[in-house]
Amino acid sequence: MKLTFSSKAVCGVALLCCCLAATSNAQSAPLRLKQTIPLPGVEGRIDHFASDPLGQRLFVCALGNNSLEVIDLRKGERVHSITGLGAPQGVGYVPEANRLFVANDKGGICKIYDAKSFQPVGELNLEDDADNVRYDETRKKIYVGFGSGGIAVVNAPDGKQIGSIKLSAHPEAFQLEKKGNRIFVNVPDSRHVAVVDRDKGEVIASWKTDLAFANFPMALDEANHRLFVGCRLPSNLVVLNIDSGDVVAKVNISSDADDVFYDSKRHRIYAICGAGKIDVIEQSDPKTYKALTKLDTATGARTGLFVPERDILFLAVPHRGSQHAEIGEYEIE
């Protein structure tokens, strides 16, 4: 029996297929933009974040604006700005003391604020280029990368510096082991990852990244003994074995990555790239990685924060042309 179809029927079937494909793609997308939070008046580059999960607040270093922006996530709006800073690059939040540690490039000053009143309560003079900040909740220590090669060790409850770890050049992103005593540090000018013994306060090893350089962002999968290093020359995600320092895998990513996060629940890596992409890489097993998708964002949007407690990835979008400064809040599917 011969079947015939009208042109309208054929068009209808084709349209239905397109709709079903679009629906399927939308449902399979790993990130979904939930809302944008405007940052009116914020100009220039936006750097790193910290979060207050209990208070549902986000702290954003508006480096080019010389300010720290405080976002109330319940309201979905900015509620305060700490102004008059010197190109803030990193921020750490200590929930027990309700304190903020804000590291500034200019003068290397790390300012300490009460996170309720936002009044200054102290500062650390690190002399030059205070940068990334990490909080060790178990040891109650704040670590601040600074200068031409150092990490300051700070007693979090009183804000007093109690030591310094010497490096071969300026540190960029670094990660703290939770079940060990090591710190893994990107040292791009020395073209290696430095491994620091926290108890000894010294470098105990340095690892190469297989001819991928400009290693700025970093994330850690401690359970699977993997370190994820974002490199810009060329644009690669390099996976290192933290037991040996060996390169396990390399995955091409978009250019100008400045933040990388590991999602242990879904076994994914999120690379935030200034080329206007969030690259999502799938970890099939500790040795196998593949690019899953690239989400379009905005040129210059290269920093953010993954908050696993909320299954949310935040993205900083700077003011450029008609694009206003804002924070994008992405739900993770």
SERO-4910 file (N, C-alpha, C, O; in steps of 0.05 Angstrom, whole numbers):
BEGIN
 pado doro    nc1    nc2    nc3   cac1   cac2   cac3    cc1    cc2    cc3    oc1    oc2    oc3
  Met    A     17    -24      0      0      0      0     18     25      0     37     26     15
  Lys    A     12     44    -17     27     68    -19     15     90     -1     -9     96     -3
  Leu    A     32    102     16     23    124     33     32    150     22     54    153     12
  Thr    A     15    170     23     22    198     14     16    217     37     -2    213     53
  Phe    A     32    239     37     29    259     58     28    287     44     41    292     25
  Ser    A     11    304     56      9    331     46     34    347     55     47    338     74
  Ser    A     40    369     41     63    385     49     59    397     77     78    400     92
  Lys    A     34    403     84     28    413    111     35    392    132     46    399    153
  Ala    A     28    367    126     34    346    146     63    342    149     73    339    172
  Val    A     78    343    127    107    340    128    120    363    145    137    358    162
  Cys    A    111    387    140    121    410    155    114    407    185    130    414    202
  Gly    A     90    398    190     82    394    218     99    374    232    107    379    255
  Val    A    105    352    219    122    331    231    150    343    236    162    338    257
  Ala    A    161    357    216    188    369    219    189    388    242    208    388    258
  Leu    A    168    405    245    167    425    267    166    411    293    179    419    312
  Leu    A    150    389    295    147    374    320    174    362    328    182    363    351
  Cys    A    189    351    308    215    339    313    234    360    324    250    355    342
  Cys    A    234    384    312    251    406    321    245    414    349    263    419    366
  Cys    A    219    416    355    210    423    383    219    402    403    229    409    425
  Leu    A    216    377    395    224    355    414    254    356    418    263    351    441
  Ala    A    269    361    397    298    362    400    307    385    417    324    383    434
  Ala    A    293    409    413    300    432    430    293    427    459    308    434    477
  Thr    A    270    414    464    262    407    491    282    388    504    289    391    527
  Ser    A    291    368    488    310    349    499    336    363    506    348    357    527
  Asn    A    346    381    488    371    395    494    368    413    518    387    414    535
  Ala    A    345    426    521    341    443    545    341    427    570    352    435    590
  Gln    A    328    403    569    327    386    593    354    375    600    360    370    623
  Ser    A    371    370    579    397    358    585    418    378    591    440    371    599
  Ala    A    413    404    588    432    425    594    440    423    624    423    422    641
  Pro    A    466    422    629    475    419    657    472    444    674    471    442    699
  Leu    A    469    467    662    466    492    677    442    508    666    438    509    641
  Arg    A    427    519    683    404    535    675    404    562    690    405    562    714
  Leu    A    404    584    675    404    610    687    378    615    703    356    616    691
  Lys    A    380    618    729    357    622    746    350    652    748    327    659    746
  Gln    A    370    668    753    365    697    755    391    712    751    413    700    753
  Thr    A    389    738    746    412    756    746    408    777    767    386    786    772
  Ile    A    430    784    781    429    803    802    445    828    793    470    826    791
  Pro    A    432    850    788    447    874    778    467    885    798    462    884    823
  Leu    A    488    896    788    508    910    804    511    939    792    531    945    780
  Pro    A    490    955    796    492    982    784    515    999    794    520    999    818
  Gly    A    528   1012    776    551   1029    784    577   1015    787    598   1028    791
  Val    A    578    989    784    603    974    787    617    974    760    605    965    740
  Glu    A    641    984    759    657    985    735    682    969    737    693    964    759
  Gly    A    692    960    714    718    946    713    716    916    719    694    905    721
  Arg    A    739    904    722    741    875    725    730    866    752    732    880    772
  Ile    A    717    843    752    707    831    776    724    806    782    728    789    764
  Asp    A    733    803    806    751    781    813    736    760    830    713    754    824
  His    A    748    750    851    738    726    864    717    731    885    712    753    894
  Phe    A    703    709    893    680    709    911    685    693    936    704    678    938
  Ala    A    668    698    956    665    680    979    635    679    985    620    697    977
  Ser    A    627    658   1000    598    656   1007    594    652   1037    612    643   1051
  Asp    A    571    660   1046    561    655   1073    537    637   1070    514    647   1067
  Pro    A    540    611   1069    518    593   1064    495    595   1083    471    595   1075
  Leu    A    501    598   1109    480    600   1129    464    626   1126    439    626   1127
  Gly    A    478    648   1122    465    674   1119    456    680   1091    444    701   1085
  Gln    A    462    661   1072    454    664   1044    464    691   1033    448    707   1022
  Arg    A    490    696   1036    502    720   1025    525    712   1007    537    691   1010
  Leu    A    531    730    989    553    727    970    570    752    972    560    774    973
  Phe    A    597    748    973    615    771    975    632    771    949    645    751    943
  Val    A    632    793    935    643    795    908    665    817    907    659    840    913
  Cys    A    689    809    899    711    829    896    707    843    870    713    832    848
  Ala    A    699    868    871    697    884    846    723    899    844    726    923    851
  Leu    A    743    885    833    771    895    832    773    922    819    785    941    830
  Gly    A    761    925    795    764    950    780    748    973    792    753    996    786
  Asn    A    730    966    810    713    986    823    723    993    851    712   1011    864
  Asn    A    744    980    860    756    984    887    735    980    909    734    995    928
  Ser    A    718    959    905    697    954    925    692    925    929    700    908    913
  Leu    A    680    918    952    670    891    957    639    893    957    628    908    973
  Glu    A    626    878    940    597    878    937    585    856    954    594    833    952
  Val    A    565    862    970    551    843    987    524    837    975    507    856    972
  Ile    A    519    812    968    494    804    955    477    788    975    487    769    988
  Asp    A    452    795    979    433    780    994    418    761    975    403    770    958
  Leu    A    423    735    978    412    716    959    383    711    963    369    702    945
  Arg    A    372    716    987    344    714    992    329    735    976    308    730    964
  Lys    A    339    759    977    327    782    963    335    782    933    320    794    917
  Gly    A    357    770    926    367    771    899    376    799    892    371    808    869
  Glu    A    390    813    911    399    840    905    424    847    922    429    834    942
  Arg    A    438    866    912    461    877    928    450    893    951    431    909    948
  Val    A    461    889    975    451    903    998    472    921   1011    466    938   1028
  His    A    498    918   1002    518    935   1014    543    935    996    548    916    982
  Ser    A    558    957    997    584    959    984    605    969   1003    600    990   1016
  Ile    A    627    955   1006    650    966   1021    668    979   1000    678    966    982
  Thr    A    670   1005   1002    684   1021    982    712   1030    992    719   1026   1015
  Gly    A    727   1042    973    753   1053    981    775   1032    984    795   1037    997
  Leu    A    771   1009    972    792    988    973    813    992    951    810   1011    935
  Gly    A    833    976    951    855    979    932    857    955    913    875    939    915
  Ala    A    838    953    894    837    931    875    835    904    890    853    888    888
  Pro    A    812    899    903    809    874    918    808    850    898    794    850    878
  Gln    A    824    829    905    826    806    888    815    781    900    804    764    886
  Gly    A    817    778    927    807    754    940    793    760    966    799    780    979
  Val    A    775    743    974    760    747    999    755    721   1012    749    701    998
  Gly    A    757    720   1038    751    696   1054    732    703   1076    733    725   1088
  Tyr    A    713    685   1081    693    689   1102    697    669   1124    699    645   1119
  Val    A    698    678   1149    701    661   1173    674    662   1188    669    681   1202
  Pro    A    658    641   1185    630    642   1196    630    643   1227    613    657   1238
  Glu    A    649    629   1240    648    629   1269    652    656   1282    640    663   1302
  Ala    A    669    672   1269    675    699   1279    659    720   1263    660    744   1271
  Asn    A    645    712   1242    631    731   1224    650    753   1215    644    777   1217
  Arg    A    672    744   1204    693    762   1195    698    758   1165    696    736   1154
  Leu    A    705    780   1152    713    780   1124    743    788   1122    751    808   1134
  Phe    A    758    773   1106    786    780   1100    787    787   1070    782    770   1053
  Val    A    794    812   1064    793    822   1037    822    829   1028    834    848   1039
  Ala    A    833    814   1009    860    818   1000    861    837    976    847    834    957
  Asn    A    878    858    979    880    879    959    907    878    944    928    875    956
  Asp    A    906    883    918    930    884    902    947    908    910    971    905    916
  Lys    A    935    932    911    950    956    917    959    957    946    943    956    965
  Gly    A    985    958    949    997    959    976    998    932    990   1010    930   1012
  Gly    A    985    912    979    985    886    992    971    885   1018    978    869   1036
  Ile    A    951    902   1022    936    903   1047    913    883   1047    897    882   1029
  Cys    A    912    867   1068    889    849   1072    873    861   1095    881    861   1118
  Lys    A    849    871   1088    832    885   1108    813    865   1120    804    846   1107
  Ile    A    808    868   1146    790    851   1161    765    867   1169    768    888   1181
  Tyr    A    741    856   1164    717    870   1170    698    852   1187    698    828   1184
  Asp    A    682    865   1204    660    852   1216    639    848   1194    631    868   1181
  Ala    A    629    824   1190    611    818   1168    582    824   1174    565    819   1157
  Lys    A    577    836   1197    550    845   1203    548    876   1199    530    886   1185
  Ser    A    567    890   1212    567    919   1210    583    929   1186    580    952   1177
  Phe    A    601    912   1176    620    918   1154    639    940   1162    650    955   1145
  Gln    A    644    943   1188    664    961   1198    691    947   1199    692    923   1206
  Pro    A    713    962   1193    740    949   1195    747    943   1223    742    958   1242
  Val    A    759    919   1227    768    911   1254    798    904   1254    808    897   1275
  Gly    A    811    907   1232    840    901   1231    850    900   1203    834    901   1184
  Glu    A    876    897   1200    888    893   1173    915    880   1175    928    882   1196
  Leu    A    923    868   1153    950    856   1151    965    870   1128    954    873   1106
  Asn    A    989    878   1134   1005    891   1113   1024    871   1101   1045    864   1112
  Leu    A   1016    860   1077   1032    841   1063   1050    854   1042   1064    840   1027
  Glu    A   1049    880   1040   1067    897   1025   1062    898    995   1065    919    983
  Asp    A   1053    876    983   1049    877    954   1030    854    945   1033    831    953
  Asp    A   1011    861    928    995    842    912    983    819    929    987    796    923
  Ala    A    968    826    949    952    806    964    930    796    945    916    812    933
  Asp    A    928    769    944    912    758    922    892    738    932    873    745    946
  Asn    A    895    712    926    875    692    934    875    687    964    896    688    977
  Val    A    851    681    974    847    676   1003    833    649   1006    814    643    992
  Arg    A    842    633   1025    830    608   1031    827    605   1062    845    614   1077
  Tyr    A    805    593   1071    800    589   1099    801    559   1105    787    543   1093
  Asp    A    818    552   1125    820    524   1135    803    523   1160    811    530   1182
  Glu    A    779    512   1156    759    512   1178    768    494   1201    763    500   1224
  Thr    A    782    472   1195    792    454   1216    813    466   1233    813    464   1258
  Arg    A    833    479   1221    855    491   1235    850    520   1244    866    532   1258
  Lys    A    828    531   1234    822    559   1240    844    578   1231    853    596   1246
  Lys    A    852    573   1206    873    590   1194    864    602   1168    849    589   1153
  Ile    A    872    626   1163    868    639   1137    895    639   1123    916    645   1134
  Tyr    A    894    633   1096    918    633   1080    914    654   1058    893    654   1045
  Val    A    934    671   1054    932    693   1034    957    692   1017    979    695   1027
  Gly    A    953    689    991    976    691    972    983    720    968    966    737    967
  Phe    A   1010    725    965   1018    753    962   1045    755    949   1060    736    947
  Gly    A   1050    780    939   1077    788    931   1090    771    910   1077    758    894
  Ser    A   1117    772    910   1132    758    890   1137    729    897   1153    715    884
  Gly    A   1123    719    918   1125    691    925   1121    685    954   1140    679    968
  Gly    A   1096    686    963   1091    679    991   1061    673    996   1044    683    982
  Ile    A   1057    658   1017   1030    654   1028   1031    660   1057   1045    647   1073
  Ala    A   1015    680   1065   1014    688   1093    996    668   1108    975    661   1098
  Val    A   1004    661   1132    988    644   1150    977    661   1172    992    673   1187
  Val    A    951    661   1175    937    680   1194    920    664   1213    905    646   1204
  Asn    A    921    671   1238    903    660   1258    875    673   1254    872    697   1259
  Ala    A    856    657   1246    830    669   1239    815    682   1262    804    704   1258
  Pro    A    815    671   1286    799    684   1308    808    712   1315    792    729   1321
  Asp    A    835    718   1314    844    745   1322    856    760   1299    863    784   1302
  Gly    A    858    748   1275    868    762   1252    898    769   1253    907    787   1239
  Lys    A    913    754   1268    942    759   1270    958    740   1252    952    716   1251
  Gln    A    977    751   1238    994    734   1221   1013    719   1239   1026    730   1256
  Ile    A   1015    692   1234   1032    675   1251   1054    662   1235   1070    647   1246
  Gly    A   1055    667   1209   1075    654   1193   1073    662   1164   1055    676   1155
  Ser    A   1093    652   1148   1093    657   1119   1107    634   1105   1128    624   1115
  Ile    A   1097    626   1083   1109    604   1067   1121    616   1042   1107    630   1027
  Lys    A   1147    611   1037   1161    623   1015   1157    606    990   1159    581    991
  Leu    A   1151    619    968   1148    607    942   1168    619    922   1180    640    928
  Ser    A   1171    607    898   1190    617    879   1180    641    863   1197    656    852
  Ala    A   1154    646    863   1142    668    849   1114    672    859   1105    658    877
  His    A   1100    692    848   1073    699    858   1054    676    856   1052    663    835
  Pro    A   1039    670    877   1019    648    876    993    658    865    983    680    871
  Glu    A    981    641    848    953    646    840    935    628    856    938    626    880
  Ala    A    916    614    843    898    597    859    913    575    874    933    565    864
  Phe    A    902    568    897    913    545    912    891    531    927    870    543    932
  Gln    A    895    506    933    875    489    946    887    475    970    910    467    970
  Leu    A    871    472    991    879    460   1016    868    432   1018    844    427   1014
  Glu    A    884    413   1024    874    386   1031    858    387   1056    866    401   1075
  Lys    A    836    372   1057    820    371   1082    829    347   1099    828    348   1124
  Lys    A    838    325   1086    846    302   1101    876    298   1102    886    278   1112
  Gly    A    890    318   1093    919    318   1093    930    345   1101    915    363   1110
  Asn    A    956    349   1099    968    374   1108    981    389   1085    997    407   1090
  Arg    A    973    383   1060    986    396   1037    969    419   1027    944    420   1029
  Ile    A    983    438   1014    971    459    999    982    457    970   1006    455    967
  Phe    A    965    457    951    973    456    923    970    485    911    949    497    913
  Val    A    992    495    900    993    524    893   1001    527    863   1021    516    855
  Asn    A    985    542    848    993    549    821   1014    572    822   1009    593    834
  Val    A   1036    567    810   1058    587    809   1064    591    779   1084    580    769
  Pro    A   1048    607    765   1051    608    735   1077    619    726   1087    609    705
  Asp    A   1089    639    740   1114    650    730   1137    629    732   1157    632    718
  Ser    A   1134    609    749   1154    588    751   1146    563    736   1160    543    735
  Arg    A   1123    565    723   1112    543    706   1110    517    721   1118    496    711
  His    A   1099    518    745   1095    493    760   1073    496    780   1064    518    786
  Val    A   1065    474    792   1048    473    815   1066    466    839   1079    446    839
  Ala    A   1066    483    859   1081    479    883   1065    463    903   1041    468    906
  Val    A   1077    444    916   1064    428    937   1077    436    964   1101    433    968
  Val    A   1060    446    982   1069    457   1008   1060    438   1030   1037    428   1031
  Asp    A   1078    433   1049   1072    419   1074   1064    441   1094   1081    457   1102
  Arg    A   1039    441   1102   1029    461   1121   1042    460   1148   1047    481   1160
  Asp    A   1049    436   1157   1061    433   1183   1090    444   1183   1098    457   1202
  Lys    A   1104    438   1161   1132    448   1159   1133    477   1149   1153    491   1154
  Gly    A   1112    486   1136   1112    513   1125   1131    517   1102   1143    538   1099
  Glu    A   1135    496   1085   1154    497   1063   1145    480   1040   1129    462   1042
  Val    A   1157    487   1016   1151    472    992   1166    445    993   1190    444    999
  Ile    A   1151    423    987   1163    397    988   1165    384    960   1178    363    957
  Ala    A   1152    396    940   1153    385    913   1143    406    894   1129    425    901
  Ser    A   1150    403    868   1138    420    847   1132    402    823   1148    385    816
  Trp    A   1108    407    811   1098    389    790   1095    406    764   1084    428    765
  Lys    A   1103    394    742   1099    406    716   1071    399    705   1058    380    714
  Thr    A   1063    415    685   1036    411    673   1037    404    644   1019    412    628
  Asp    A   1058    390    635   1060    378    608   1058    400    587   1040    398    569
  Leu    A   1075    420    588   1077    441    568   1051    458    565   1047    470    544
  Ala    A   1035    458    586   1013    477    587   1020    497    609   1026    490    631
  Phe    A   1020    523    601   1030    544    619   1008    564    626    984    560    619
  Ala    A   1016    585    641    997    605    651    975    591    667    951    594    662
  Asn    A    983    575    687    965    560    704    955    578    726    968    583    746
  Phe    A    930    588    723    918    606    742    897    592    760    901    591    784
  Pro    A    875    582    750    854    570    767    861    541    774    877    528    761
  Met    A    848    531    795    853    504    805    829    494    821    816    510    835
  Ala    A    824    468    820    804    455    836    815    428    845    833    417    832
  Leu    A    804    417    867    814    392    879    791    372    882    770    378    892
  Asp    A    797    347    873    780    324    879    796    306    897    810    288    888
  Glu    A    794    311    923    811    297    942    804    267    944    822    251    947
  Ala    A    778    261    941    770    233    943    783    215    922    790    192    928
  Asn    A    785    226    898    797    211    876    826    218    870    838    209    851
  His    A    838    234    888    867    241    886    873    255    860    893    249    847
  Arg    A    856    275    853    860    289    828    860    319    833    845    330    849
  Leu    A    878    333    818    880    362    819    875    372    791    886    362    771
  Phe    A    857    392    788    849    403    762    862    431    760    855    449    775
  Val    A    879    434    740    894    459    736    886    471    709    889    459    688
  Gly    A    875    496    711    867    510    687    891    525    676    902    542    689
  Cys    A    898    520    651    921    533    638    911    550    614    891    543    601
  Arg    A    925    572    608    916    590    586    934    588    562    926    597    540
  Leu    A    958    576    564    976    574    541    987    545    539   1006    538    552
  Pro    A    975    529    522    948    533    509    926    529    529    930    523    553
  Ser    A    901    533    520    878    531    537    871    502    543    857    489    528
  Asn    A    881    492    565    877    464    573    869    462    602    876    479    619
  Leu    A    853    442    608    850    433    635    869    409    639    866    388    626
  Val    A    888    411    657    907    390    662    900    376    688    895    389    709
  Val    A    898    350    687    890    334    710    915    320    721    929    305    707
  Leu    A    921    325    747    945    314    760    937    294    781    916    297    794
  Asn    A    953    273    784    950    254    806    965    266    830    989    270    829
  Ile    A    950    270    852    963    284    875    980    265    892    993    273    911
  Asp    A    981    239    885    999    221    898   1026    221    885   1047    218    899
  Ser    A   1027    226    859   1053    225    844   1060    251    830   1084    255    825
  Gly    A   1041    268    825   1046    292    809   1045    287    779   1049    305    763
  Asp    A   1038    262    771   1037    255    743   1013    267    729    992    271    742
  Val    A   1016    274    704    993    283    688    976    259    680    986    240    667
  Val    A    951    260    687    932    238    682    917    243    655    912    225    640
  Ala    A    910    269    650    894    275    626    897    305    620    904    321    638
  Lys    A    891    312    595    889    340    587    864    343    569    859    327    552
  Val    A    849    364    574    825    370    559    826    398    549    832    417    564
  Asn    A    820    403    523    819    430    513    795    445    525    773    434    526
  Ile    A    800    469    533    778    486    543    779    513    529    798    519    514
  Ser    A    759    530    534    758    557    523    780    574    535    791    567    556
  Ser    A    785    597    523    808    613    531    802    630    555    778    636    562
  Asp    A    823    638    569    822    658    591    807    647    615    790    661    627
  Ala    A    812    622    623    800    611    647    812    624    672    836    627    674
  Asp    A    794    631    691    804    644    716    791    631    741    800    638    763
  Asp    A    772    614    738    761    599    760    754    571    750    742    568    728
  Val    A    760    550    766    753    523    760    742    510    785    752    515    807
  Phe    A    720    495    783    707    482    806    701    453    800    695    446    777
  Tyr    A    703    437    821    696    408    818    670    403    833    666    410    856
  Asp    A    651    389    819    625    381    829    627    352    835    624    335    817
  Ser    A    631    345    861    635    317    868    609    300    866    610    276    862
  Lys    A    586    314    868    560    300    866    555    289    838    545    267    834
  Arg    A    563    305    818    557    298    790    582    290    775    581    283    751
  His    A    605    292    788    631    285    776    636    302    751    640    291    729
  Arg    A    634    328    755    639    347    733    659    369    742    662    374    766
  Ile    A    671    381    723    688    404    727    676    427    712    668    424    689
  Tyr    A    674    451    725    664    475    712    687    495    709    699    503    729
  Ala    A    694    502    684    715    521    679    702    547    669    689    547    648
  Ile    A    706    569    684    695    595    677    716    610    661    738    615    670
  Cys    A    709    617    636    729    627    617    721    654    607    698    659    600
  Gly    A    740    672    606    736    700    597    728    702    568    719    724    559
  Ala    A    731    681    553    722    681    525    691    682    522    681    684    500
  Gly    A    678    680    545    649    681    545    636    654    546    615    649    534
  Lys    A    649    635    560    640    608    561    643    597    589    661    604    604
  Ile    A    625    579    597    629    561    619    632    533    607    613    522    595
  Asp    A    656    522    609    661    495    598    654    474    620    663    477    643
  Val    A    639    454    612    632    433    631    646    407    621    642    398    599
  Ile    A    662    396    639    678    372    632    668    349    650    664    352    674
  Glu    A    663    326    638    653    303    652    676    285    661    694    279    645
  Gln    A    675    276    686    694    257    696    681    229    696    665    223    714
  Ser    A    687    214    676    675    187    674    686    169    696    671    153    708
  Asp    A    712    171    701    726    158    723    751    174    728    756    193    712
  Pro    A    766    168    748    789    185    755    810    188    732    827    206    733
  Lys    A    809    171    712    828    172    690    816    183    664    831    188    645
  Thr    A    790    186    663    776    192    638    760    217    640    742    220    657
  Tyr    A    765    236    622    752    262    622    745    270    593    760    265    574
  Lys    A    721    282    590    713    292    564    696    317    566    682    321    586
  Ala    A    699    334    546    683    359    545    654    351    541    646    337    523
  Leu    A    636    361    559    608    355    558    593    377    542    577    370    524
  Thr    A    598    402    549    584    424    535    599    450    541    615    451    560
  Lys    A    592    471    526    602    498    530    578    516    531    563    518    512
  Leu    A    574    530    554    551    548    557    560    576    551    580    586    562
  Asp    A    546    590    533    552    618    526    545    636    549    523    634    561
  Thr    A    563    655    555    558    674    577    563    702    565    547    712    549
  Ala    A    585    716    573    591    742    564    621    746    564    635    735    581
  Thr    A    631    760    544    660    765    543    670    779    568    658    798    577
  Gly    A    692    769    579    703    780    604    692    768    629    701    774    651
  Ala    A    671    751    627    660    737    650    677    713    656    672    691    645
  Arg    A    696    716    674    716    694    678    719    685    707    736    668    713
  Thr    A    703    697    725    704    688    753    676    682    763    656    690    752
  Gly    A    676    667    785    650    660    797    654    643    822    676    644    834
  Leu    A    634    628    830    635    612    854    615    589    851    592    594    845
  Phe    A    624    565    857    607    542    859    600    537    888    617    535    905
  Val    A    574    536    894    564    532    921    550    504    921    526    503    915
  Pro    A    564    483    929    553    456    927    529    452    945    511    436    938
  Glu    A    528    466    968    505    463    986    478    471    973    457    462    981
  Arg    A    480    489    953    456    498    940    454    489    911    434    496    897
  Asp    A    473    474    901    474    466    873    472    490    854    456    490    836
  Ile    A    488    510    861    487    535    846    516    543    837    535    540    852
  Leu    A    518    553    813    543    565    803    537    594    798    520    601    782
  Phe    A    553    612    811    550    641    806    572    650    786    594    639    786
  Leu    A    564    669    770    582    680    750    583    710    751    562    723    753
  Ala    A    607    721    750    610    751    750    611    761    721    628    752    706
  Val    A    593    779    715    593    791    688    600    821    691    585    835    703
  Pro    A    622    830    680    630    858    683    615    876    663    604    867    643
  His    A    615    902    669    603    921    651    621    924    626    644    932    629
  Arg    A    609    919    603    623    923    577    603    932    557    585    916    550
  Gly    A    605    956    547    587    966    527    558    966    538    553    978    559
  Ser    A    540    953    524    512    953    533    507    932    554    485    931    566
  Gln    A    527    915    560    524    894    581    530    907    608    553    915    613
  His    A    510    907    626    514    918    652    527    898    671    524    874    667
  Ala    A    540    907    691    552    889    711    530    875    726    510    887    735
  Glu    A    534    849    729    514    833    743    526    806    752    548    799    744
  Ile    A    511    792    769    518    765    777    497    747    766    473    750    770
  Gly    A    506    726    751    488    706    741    487    683    760    507    673    770
  Glu    A    463    674    766    459    651    784    448    627    768    426    628    757
  Tyr    A    464    606    766    458    583    749    451    559    767    467    551    785
  Glu    A    428    548    762    421    523    776    434    500    761    435    499    736
  Ile    A    444    481    776    458    458    764    439    434    763    428    426    783
  Glu    A    435    424    739    416    402    734    430    375    739    417    354    736
***
